[in-house]
Amino acid sequence: MSKRSYGIAIIGYGGMGGQHARLIGTTEVMRLTGVWDIDPARLQAATEASIHAYADYASVLHDPDVEIVLIATPNHVHKELSIQALQAGKHVICEKPVTLNSQELEEILKVAEQTGKLFVVHQNRRWDEDYLSVKRIVDERRIGDLFYIETRVHGSRGIPGDWRKQKEFGGGMMLDWGVHLLDRLLLMIPEKVTRLYCQLFHVTGSEVDDGFKLLLTFESGKTALVEVGTTHFIALPKWYAAGTQGTAVIEDWEMNGRVVRLADQGSQDAQPIVAGAGFTKTMAPREDNSVTVEPLPRIQTDVRDFYRNVVEAIEGKAEIVVKNEQVLRVMRLIDAAMLSDRLRQVVPFEEI
Ligand SMILES: NC(=O)c1ccc[n+]([C@@H]2O[C@H](COP(=O)([O-])OP(=O)(O)OC[C@H]3O[C@@H](n4cnc5c(N)ncnc54)[C@H](O)[C@@H]3O)[C@@H](O)[C@H]2O)c1
């Protein structure tokens, strides 16, 4: 653990900027030097909360007490603000989605390399318990070999706020939630993606996607459905993982769910049942004693480990957890997903 506390300034003191300020206030490794926001009302709110409000962005970049700049503005200015901070000799933490496409990220990474400063993206949902629980189930092969997985978030309130509805600000659900879901999925399945198909939805009539379905195929044939919806009054499970020896489901944020595992292959063929207007053997339910139903693994997690890792990486004491090549891969996949939607076709994906 680092022995000192790093000066950090937050750019964009809105919803997420405020959340960072609260969390940083409870970590020992960083201390907030102040915030900058283009909205005077947000600067006023900072002052009222006894947080220093900078006069402009240049003042942040000139402040020698600021070692790390945290960008929590709408997405369209992430690139420009990150590059300016790196060039001023600051380390940068940037909110997700890092940029609007992979090319913009490559531009930032070039500058980070030239300056030798740390650039890291806040992929905080790697610390979510639901993800860590499913990852453990898959890693420990509790459901045998995974062959299909669904990761989704469903809500019913449409796209919130203002800028998230607009293309020029980098709005839309693929860039908003898609980056989180893809980031975690790719860590869970350490394989090349070979092809994908994506359909964006515009149910609420917004110019950007208010949801999407993205189907990815991995090298081994494993398939994943990544789904976001904002007009769903009944939410489908956050995770559904199907393996050769069992199935796991996580229903919601409260971690309701279960793991059903095959206990006994059973020698008996299924007894056919009358189902609906027909008759089926294939879909007949299992006898209770041929499966076990187990609770989800529960995992202690603390998202403040993100900030601790940033500081340890700056000091060369630890490898950075959120690696830029991982983030770049997600952005390349998003570029390909957008293309698939435009072409209405499956598109091949080439890893680099
Ligand atoms: N990682 C997460 O869990 C998470 C959650 C929510 C939002 N975010 C990300 O955080 C960022 C901000 O989202 P939000 O929900 O806080 O938005 P928000 O609208 O609540 O806040 C954004 C703030 O940035 C300010 N701003 C706009 N342009 C600016 C500029 N050029 N310089 C300085 N300030 C500027 C706005 O005035 C506003 O106060 C987005 O990139 C979003 O994707 C991440």
The ligand as an SDF file (V2000), in Angstrom:
LIG
                    3D

 44 48  0  0  0  0  0  0  0  0999 V2000
  -18.4120    4.1600  -14.2960 N   0  0  0  0  0  0  0  0  0  0  0  0
  -19.6690    4.3530  -13.9420 C   0  0  0  0  0  0  0  0  0  0  0  0
  -20.2730    3.6020  -13.1910 O   0  0  0  0  0  0  0  0  0  0  0  0
  -20.3760    5.5600  -14.4750 C   0  0  0  0  0  0  0  0  0  0  0  0
  -21.6740    5.8940  -14.0480 C   0  0  0  0  0  0  0  0  0  0  0  0
  -22.2540    7.0640  -14.5310 C   0  0  0  0  0  0  0  0  0  0  0  0
  -21.5840    7.8520  -15.4610 C   0  0  0  0  0  0  0  0  0  0  0  0
  -20.3310    7.4640  -15.8710 N   0  0  0  0  0  0  0  0  0  0  0  0
  -19.5950    8.2770  -16.8460 C   0  0  0  0  0  0  0  0  0  0  0  0
  -19.2330    9.4980  -16.2170 O   0  0  0  0  0  0  0  0  0  0  0  0
  -19.2680   10.5490  -17.1710 C   0  0  0  0  0  0  0  0  0  0  0  0
  -20.2030   11.6470  -16.6570 C   0  0  0  0  0  0  0  0  0  0  0  0
  -21.5000   11.1040  -16.5390 O   0  0  0  0  0  0  0  0  0  0  0  0
  -22.5520   11.7300  -15.4790 P   0  0  0  0  0  0  0  0  0  0  0  0
  -23.6540   10.7750  -15.3680 O   0  0  0  0  0  0  0  0  0  0  0  0
  -21.8170   12.1320  -14.2600 O   0  0  0  0  0  0  0  0  0  0  0  0
  -23.0230   13.0280  -16.2800 O   0  0  0  0  0  0  0  0  0  0  0  0
  -23.5770   14.3670  -15.6610 P   0  0  0  0  0  0  0  0  0  0  0  0
  -24.2950   15.0450  -16.7510 O   0  0  0  0  0  0  0  0  0  0  0  0
  -24.2980   14.0820  -14.3800 O   0  0  0  0  0  0  0  0  0  0  0  0
  -22.2560   15.1870  -15.2770 O   0  0  0  0  0  0  0  0  0  0  0  0
  -21.3570   15.6480  -16.2330 C   0  0  0  0  0  0  0  0  0  0  0  0
  -20.7880   16.9820  -15.7590 C   0  0  0  0  0  0  0  0  0  0  0  0
  -19.7340   17.3540  -16.6590 O   0  0  0  0  0  0  0  0  0  0  0  0
  -19.8340   18.7740  -16.8680 C   0  0  0  0  0  0  0  0  0  0  0  0
  -19.1320   19.0960  -18.1220 N   0  0  0  0  0  0  0  0  0  0  0  0
  -19.5830   18.9880  -19.4000 C   0  0  0  0  0  0  0  0  0  0  0  0
  -18.6170   19.3230  -20.2680 N   0  0  0  0  0  0  0  0  0  0  0  0
  -17.5320   19.6690  -19.5350 C   0  0  0  0  0  0  0  0  0  0  0  0
  -16.2310   20.1320  -19.8630 C   0  0  0  0  0  0  0  0  0  0  0  0
  -15.8470   20.2760  -21.1230 N   0  0  0  0  0  0  0  0  0  0  0  0
  -15.3880   20.4130  -18.8550 N   0  0  0  0  0  0  0  0  0  0  0  0
  -15.7720   20.2960  -17.5440 C   0  0  0  0  0  0  0  0  0  0  0  0
  -16.9980   19.8640  -17.1900 N   0  0  0  0  0  0  0  0  0  0  0  0
  -17.8690   19.5390  -18.1600 C   0  0  0  0  0  0  0  0  0  0  0  0
  -21.3310   19.0430  -16.8590 C   0  0  0  0  0  0  0  0  0  0  0  0
  -21.6080   20.4080  -16.6040 O   0  0  0  0  0  0  0  0  0  0  0  0
  -21.8110   18.1030  -15.7500 C   0  0  0  0  0  0  0  0  0  0  0  0
  -21.8250   18.7370  -14.4950 O   0  0  0  0  0  0  0  0  0  0  0  0
  -19.7030    9.9270  -18.4870 C   0  0  0  0  0  0  0  0  0  0  0  0
  -18.5740    9.6170  -19.2510 O   0  0  0  0  0  0  0  0  0  0  0  0
  -20.4140    8.6590  -18.0590 C   0  0  0  0  0  0  0  0  0  0  0  0
  -20.3890    7.6520  -19.0420 O   0  0  0  0  0  0  0  0  0  0  0  0
  -19.7300    6.3610  -15.3880 C   0  0  0  0  0  0  0  0  0  0  0  0
  1  2  1  0
  2  3  2  0
  2  4  1  0
  4  5  1  0
  4 44  2  0
  5  6  2  0
  6  7  1  0
  7  8  2  0
  8  9  1  0
  8 44  1  0
  9 10  1  0
  9 42  1  0
 10 11  1  0
 11 12  1  0
 11 40  1  0
 12 13  1  0
 13 14  1  0
 14 15  2  0
 14 16  1  0
 14 17  1  0
 17 18  1  0
 18 19  2  0
 18 20  1  0
 18 21  1  0
 21 22  1  0
 22 23  1  0
 23 24  1  0
 23 38  1  0
 24 25  1  0
 25 26  1  0
 25 36  1  0
 26 27  1  0
 26 35  1  0
 27 28  2  0
 28 29  1  0
 29 30  1  0
 29 35  2  0
 30 31  1  0
 30 32  2  0
 32 33  1  0
 33 34  2  0
 34 35  1  0
 36 37  1  0
 36 38  1  0
 38 39  1  0
 40 41  1  0
 40 42  1  0
 42 43  1  0
M  CHG  2   8   1  16  -1
M  END
$$$$
